[in-house]
Amino acid sequence: MEKLLTEKVVVITGGSSGIGRACALALAAEGAKVAVGARREAEGQETVRLLEQQGGEAFFAQTDVSNADQMKRLVDATVARWGRLDCAVNNAGIEGSPFVATADYDEQVWDQVIDVNLKGVFLAMKYEIPHMVKQKGGSIVNISSIAGLIGGVGGPGYHGSKHGVVGLTRTAAIEYARAGVRVNAVCPAVIETAMADRFFGGRGLNLADVHPLGRTGRPEEVADAVVWLCSERSSFVTGIALPVDGGFTAK
């Protein structure tokens, strides 16, 4: 069967673990060449090793997405290596203080979360889009969250940043639609990752029960949605915020 992304070039941020690593593996399995950006070098290099182990072509660049120079360097290195940029998955994110209410939320934590989760997506698109416009096409997938679609108690930094990602996605989708650049967001619910463990670990919550499907999600299930949005199978889809949430937002 023909692969969906044969010879396509993809850059992914936050590709060192969790959803980011699952996306990198799924994209490479569909034939893409993958540039992995992340702050943690050892884990990022491990992602590249796994990609190469399955026959993929990849490289790692240590990247803090909140730093404009580093984000630009990742994108430029990708284009310099492979000559183009077809897709981008802007996934890097941190949780901040998820169970702290707004009036008690630390300003420094707020700044950190907004810098990575929101400014990081802005900077990524700022440097990705010109290459895609120049080549008359591309697909960007921003990883938001169901916290970008609904409110919640506590964690204003995370909720605010993830709502912001949805707004950035819709704005860029409209701005660059005629240039052939599609921009979409994926909004996962509780996924089996280290971040979810940090969010909810030790709180005695039955996370399976909050989803109508009766279980938590797997990183590979988010990756499947990302692959579809990167591929031509979704060629008439732009500006959406797609829940991958086991029915959570349908309640």
C-alpha distance (Angstrom), angle and dihedral (degrees) to the residues before:
residue distance angle dihedral
M1 . . .
E2 3.81 . .
K3 3.78 114.3 .
L4 3.80 118.0 -119.3
L5 3.82 97.8 -131.6
T6 3.79 106.1 30.2
E7 3.83 110.4 168.7
K8 3.81 91.9 -6.9
V9 3.80 116.3 142.1
V10 3.79 117.8 -132.8
V11 3.78 133.6 -177.3
I12 3.80 118.3 -159.8
T13 3.78 128.7 -173.4
G14 3.76 123.0 -152.8
G15 3.79 88.3 25.8
S16 3.80 96.8 147.4
S17 3.81 98.6 90.5
G18 3.79 148.0 -11.3
I19 3.78 118.3 14.0
G20 3.81 92.0 -3.3
R21 3.79 94.2 56.0
A22 3.82 91.4 44.2
C23 3.81 89.7 52.3
A24 3.80 92.1 48.9
L25 3.81 91.3 51.7
A26 3.80 93.4 46.2
L27 3.81 93.5 47.8
A28 3.80 92.0 48.9
A29 3.81 90.5 47.8
E30 3.82 87.1 58.7
G31 3.82 91.1 53.6
A32 3.80 103.0 -92.2
K33 3.79 126.2 142.4
V34 3.79 106.3 -130.2
A35 3.80 132.4 -151.2
V36 3.80 109.2 -163.0
G37 3.79 119.3 -153.7
A38 3.81 122.4 -174.3
R39 3.79 141.2 135.5
R40 3.82 96.0 -120.9
E41 3.79 107.1 74.4
A42 3.81 100.5 -168.9
E43 3.80 93.2 50.9
G44 3.81 91.9 43.1
Q45 3.79 91.7 52.0
E46 3.81 88.3 49.2
T47 3.81 89.4 56.1
V48 3.80 89.1 52.9
R49 3.80 90.4 49.0
L50 3.80 90.4 52.8
L51 3.79 91.1 48.3
E52 3.78 92.4 50.4
Q53 3.79 90.5 44.9
Q54 3.81 89.4 60.9
G55 3.82 90.8 48.0
G56 3.79 99.0 -94.8
E57 3.79 130.2 137.4
A58 3.80 115.3 -125.5
F59 3.78 148.2 141.6
F60 3.80 136.2 -162.3
A61 3.80 129.3 -132.3
Q62 3.79 120.8 -176.3
T63 3.79 103.7 -121.7
D64 3.78 137.5 176.9
V65 3.80 101.6 -162.0
S66 3.80 92.0 -154.9
N67 3.81 89.3 63.0
A68 3.80 111.0 82.6
D69 3.81 95.1 -155.4
Q70 3.80 93.1 51.2
M71 3.79 93.5 46.2
K72 3.79 91.7 49.1
R73 3.81 90.1 47.4
L74 3.83 91.3 54.7
V75 3.80 92.7 51.3
D76 3.80 94.3 43.0
A77 3.82 91.8 48.2
T78 3.80 89.9 52.2
V79 3.80 92.8 52.2
A80 3.81 92.1 43.0
R81 3.80 90.9 53.3
W82 3.81 100.4 43.6
G83 3.80 105.1 17.0
R84 3.79 99.2 -120.3
L85 3.80 147.1 34.1
D86 3.79 116.9 -129.6
C87 3.79 103.3 165.2
A88 3.78 140.2 13.7
V89 3.78 131.0 -164.2
N90 3.79 110.2 -162.3
N91 3.78 100.6 -163.1
A92 3.81 109.3 141.3
G93 3.78 112.1 123.6
I94 3.81 146.0 145.9
E95 3.78 130.6 -151.0
G96 3.79 103.3 -136.5
S97 3.81 112.6 -169.7
P98 3.80 104.6 -24.7
F99 3.80 101.0 -176.8
V100 3.81 99.5 42.0
A101 3.82 117.4 106.1
T102 3.79 122.5 -126.4
A103 3.82 99.1 -101.3
D104 3.80 91.0 49.5
Y105 3.80 97.1 42.9
D106 3.79 114.5 120.1
E107 3.79 114.4 -117.6
Q108 3.80 93.0 -140.5
V109 3.82 90.9 53.8
W110 3.81 89.0 48.8
D111 3.80 90.8 53.5
Q112 3.81 92.3 48.4
V113 3.80 94.0 49.7
I114 3.80 94.4 46.1
D115 3.81 91.1 46.1
V116 3.80 93.8 55.1
N117 3.81 104.2 29.5
L118 3.79 100.9 38.1
K119 3.79 109.8 15.2
G120 3.80 88.4 42.4
V121 3.81 91.7 58.1
F122 3.80 90.8 45.4
L123 3.81 92.6 51.4
A124 3.79 91.9 45.5
M125 3.80 92.4 53.8
K126 3.81 91.3 42.2
Y127 3.81 89.8 63.0
E128 3.81 99.5 31.1
I129 3.79 99.2 50.8
P130 3.84 99.2 60.8
H131 3.82 91.3 57.7
M132 3.80 91.1 49.2
V133 3.80 92.7 47.0
K134 3.80 90.1 50.3
Q135 3.80 91.9 53.7
K136 3.84 91.4 41.7
G137 3.77 98.7 -117.8
G138 3.77 150.1 39.2
S139 3.78 145.0 139.5
I140 3.79 127.4 -119.5
V141 3.80 123.7 -168.2
N142 3.79 118.2 -168.4
I143 3.79 117.8 -162.9
S144 3.79 109.4 -133.2
S145 3.81 123.9 154.8
I146 3.77 141.1 -128.0
A147 3.83 79.9 -95.2
G148 3.81 83.9 70.7
L149 3.81 90.8 57.9
I150 3.80 103.7 40.6
G151 3.78 138.4 28.1
G152 3.77 126.2 -110.8
V153 3.79 143.5 -177.6
G154 3.80 111.0 -87.6
G155 3.78 131.7 -6.2
P156 3.81 100.5 79.7
G157 3.81 91.2 169.9
Y158 3.78 92.9 56.9
H159 3.80 95.4 41.5
G160 3.79 92.6 44.3
S161 3.79 94.0 48.5
K162 3.79 94.3 46.4
H163 3.82 92.1 48.7
G164 3.80 85.8 50.5
V165 3.81 91.2 54.0
V166 3.81 89.7 56.3
G167 3.81 90.1 50.3
L168 3.80 92.7 48.9
T169 3.80 89.8 47.9
R170 3.79 94.3 53.4
T171 3.80 93.1 44.5
A172 3.81 94.8 50.5
A173 3.81 91.1 43.7
I174 3.80 90.4 59.1
E175 3.80 94.7 40.9
Y176 3.81 96.0 52.8
A177 3.80 104.0 28.7
R178 3.82 93.4 104.0
A179 3.81 89.0 50.3
G180 3.79 89.7 60.2
V181 3.80 95.5 -109.2
R182 3.79 115.1 133.2
V183 3.82 119.2 -159.0
N184 3.80 122.7 -169.4
A185 3.78 138.9 160.0
V186 3.78 132.1 -138.2
C187 3.80 117.9 -149.2
P188 3.82 113.5 -161.2
A189 3.80 125.3 -168.0
V190 3.81 120.0 -150.8
I191 3.80 107.4 -23.5
E192 3.81 125.9 -176.0
T193 3.80 98.5 -102.6
A194 3.79 139.1 123.9
M195 3.81 88.7 -103.8
A196 3.81 90.8 57.7
D197 3.79 88.9 49.7
R198 3.80 89.7 53.5
F199 3.81 91.1 46.1
F200 3.76 98.4 49.0
G201 3.82 108.4 11.1
G202 3.79 114.9 131.0
R203 3.81 94.7 7.2
G204 3.80 95.6 108.4
L205 3.79 93.7 -124.3
N206 3.80 122.3 152.1
L207 3.79 96.6 -137.5
A208 3.79 93.8 179.8
D209 3.79 91.1 63.3
V210 3.80 94.9 57.2
H211 3.81 89.7 67.4
P212 3.82 118.9 69.9
L213 3.82 89.0 -137.4
G214 3.80 87.1 63.6
R215 3.79 99.4 -123.4
T216 3.78 143.3 66.1
G217 3.79 121.2 -99.1
R218 3.78 129.7 -103.7
P219 3.82 123.7 -128.2
E220 3.81 89.1 -121.5
E221 3.81 90.0 61.3
V222 3.80 90.9 57.0
A223 3.80 89.0 45.9
D224 3.81 91.0 55.3
A225 3.81 89.8 57.5
V226 3.80 90.7 47.7
V227 3.81 92.2 51.0
W228 3.81 90.4 51.4
L229 3.81 92.3 50.6
C230 3.81 91.2 48.1
S231 3.80 92.3 49.9
E232 3.79 131.9 75.7
R233 3.82 87.8 -109.4
S234 3.82 84.9 84.9
S235 3.81 96.3 42.2
F236 3.83 94.2 135.1
V237 3.81 94.3 46.2
T238 3.79 122.1 97.2
G239 3.79 136.4 140.5
I240 3.81 96.7 26.8
A241 3.80 130.4 135.3
L242 3.79 101.8 -148.0
P243 3.82 116.3 -158.8
V244 3.80 115.1 -142.0
D245 3.76 92.1 -176.3
G246 3.78 115.3 125.1
G247 3.80 89.4 -109.3
F248 3.82 95.8 -54.0
T249 3.81 96.4 135.2
A250 3.82 91.6 45.0
K251 3.80 91.0 68.8
